[in-house]
Amino acid sequence: MFTGSFISLMKQIMGDEFGFIRGIYYKTALMNVIWALNNAQKPISHPENQKIISAAFSQIISAGLSPDTQLVITSSSSGSIVAAQTACYMAERNRNNIYLSKPFHLVLGASMISPESELFKQLISYQEEGAIGTILHEEVQDEGDTSAGVGGSSILEAYTNAFGLMFPLFSRKYNGPSFLNTHPENGHIHRKRSKTVQKAIDYIEIILIRNKLAGDHYREIAEITLKN
């Protein structure tokens, strides 16, 4: 889930080379979070039957990618689960380089995915096989964001974590403020940062400038854009 600031900046930098996945989510944020909590632990067995995953994959493929395209799948918050599941599906479907001739990169920002989950371990496995290139995960988490890794290694753990985040008074694991607190100064850092232009700038600096995932050309454009 991205803010308008991030999308606007990426459009300025990459133009038509930047695409935004649209129309695949539920209409309410609650339903999207529930879907993410239910699917954060392991790769979906039949992703082609999951509307969200198949629709995301179809939008990527229908963008007219050439075999030598350097694809970077970028995500944030609950969208990191969609990106991770789609990446697993893409890695499987592209085993014979049907769509892409080079590994694609994956960015899991402000992520609900636990490094201990089967889902994350599968992504690393695909990386070791050469299907996925760079995976940015720790680098794009906000310091102090207690929602990072909330999906856990089991669905029970995911919902236990989610309850603790929302009601830290009843949790031994989490402290306040509550994840439900959206106050611009005193609210939860995940909610505060998601609304700022600075987060978009930091995100782009890590992805395009520091790690150069889209190559030197877009690194240079990003540097100029952010300076202005």
Backbone hydrogen bonds, N-H to C=O, Kabsch-Sander energy under -0.5 kcal/mol:
donor,donor_aa,acceptor,acceptor_aa,energy
7,I,3,T,-1.8
8,S,4,G,-2.7
9,L,5,S,-2.3
10,M,6,F,-2.5
11,K,7,I,-2.2
12,Q,8,S,-1.9
13,I,9,L,-2.1
14,M,10,M,-3.2
15,G,11,K,-1.8
17,E,14,M,-2.1
18,F,15,G,-1.5
19,G,17,E,-0.6
21,I,19,G,-0.5
32,N,28,T,-1.5
33,V,29,A,-2.3
34,I,30,L,-2.5
35,W,31,M,-2.4
36,A,32,N,-2.1
37,L,33,V,-2.8
38,N,34,I,-2.1
39,N,35,W,-1.0
39,N,36,A,-0.6
40,A,37,L,-0.6
49,N,46,H,-2.1
50,Q,47,P,-1.5
51,K,49,N,-0.7
54,S,47,P,-0.5
54,S,50,Q,-2.9
55,A,51,K,-2.4
56,A,52,I,-1.9
57,F,53,I,-2.7
58,S,54,S,-2.4
59,Q,55,A,-2.2
60,I,56,A,-1.9
61,I,57,F,-2.5
62,S,58,S,-2.6
63,A,60,I,-1.0
64,G,61,I,-1.1
65,L,61,I,-0.6
69,T,66,S,-2.2
71,L,69,T,-1.1
73,I,105,H,-2.7
74,T,72,V,-0.7
75,S,107,V,-1.2
77,S,109,G,-1.5
79,G,76,S,-1.8
80,S,77,S,-2.1
81,I,78,S,-1.2
82,V,78,S,-0.9
83,A,79,G,-2.5
84,A,80,S,-2.4
85,Q,81,I,-2.6
86,T,82,V,-2.5
87,A,83,A,-2.4
88,C,84,A,-2.0
89,Y,85,Q,-2.0
90,M,86,T,-3.0
91,A,87,A,-2.7
92,E,88,C,-1.9
93,R,89,Y,-2.6
94,N,90,M,-2.0
95,R,92,E,-1.2
97,N,94,N,-2.3
101,S,67,P,-3.8
102,K,67,P,-0.5
104,F,131,A,-1.3
105,H,71,L,-2.7
106,L,134,T,-2.7
107,V,73,I,-3.0
108,L,136,L,-3.1
109,G,75,S,-1.7
109,G,107,V,-0.6
110,A,140,V,-2.5
111,S,108,L,-0.6
112,M,77,S,-0.7
117,S,114,S,-1.9
118,E,41,Q,-1.0
119,L,41,Q,-2.1
121,K,117,S,-2.1
122,Q,118,E,-2.2
123,L,119,L,-1.7
124,I,120,F,-2.1
125,S,121,K,-1.9
126,Y,122,Q,-2.4
127,Q,123,L,-2.0
128,E,124,I,-2.5
129,E,125,S,-1.7
130,G,126,Y,-0.7
130,G,127,Q,-0.8
131,A,126,Y,-2.1
132,I,126,Y,-1.1
133,G,104,F,-2.9
136,L,106,L,-2.7
136,L,134,T,-0.5
137,H,135,I,-0.6
140,V,137,H,-1.1
141,Q,138,E,-1.4
145,D,142,D,-2.2
146,T,144,G,-1.1
148,A,145,D,-1.4
149,G,111,S,-2.0
150,V,147,S,-1.9
151,G,112,M,-2.8
152,G,149,G,-1.9
158,A,154,S,-2.2
159,Y,155,I,-2.3
160,T,156,L,-2.2
161,N,157,E,-2.8
162,A,158,A,-2.5
163,F,159,Y,-2.3
164,G,160,T,-2.1
165,L,161,N,-2.4
166,M,162,A,-2.0
167,F,163,F,-2.7
170,F,167,F,-2.1
171,S,168,P,-1.6
179,F,165,L,-2.4
181,N,178,S,-1.7
182,T,180,L,-0.8
187,G,183,H,-1.8
188,H,178,S,-0.5
188,H,181,N,-2.3
191,R,188,H,-0.5
192,K,188,H,-2.5
193,R,189,I,-2.9
194,S,190,H,-1.3
195,K,192,K,-1.1
196,T,193,R,-1.6
200,A,196,T,-0.9
201,I,197,V,-2.2
202,D,198,Q,-3.0
203,Y,199,K,-2.6
204,I,200,A,-2.2
205,E,201,I,-2.4
206,I,202,D,-2.1
207,I,203,Y,-2.4
208,L,204,I,-2.5
209,I,204,I,-1.1
209,I,205,E,-0.6
210,R,205,E,-3.3
211,N,206,I,-1.5
213,L,207,I,-2.3
215,G,212,K,-1.5
219,R,215,G,-1.5
220,E,216,D,-2.4
221,I,217,H,-1.8
222,A,218,Y,-2.4
223,E,219,R,-2.2
224,I,220,E,-2.0
225,T,221,I,-2.8
226,L,222,A,-2.7
227,K,223,E,-1.5
228,N,224,I,-1.4
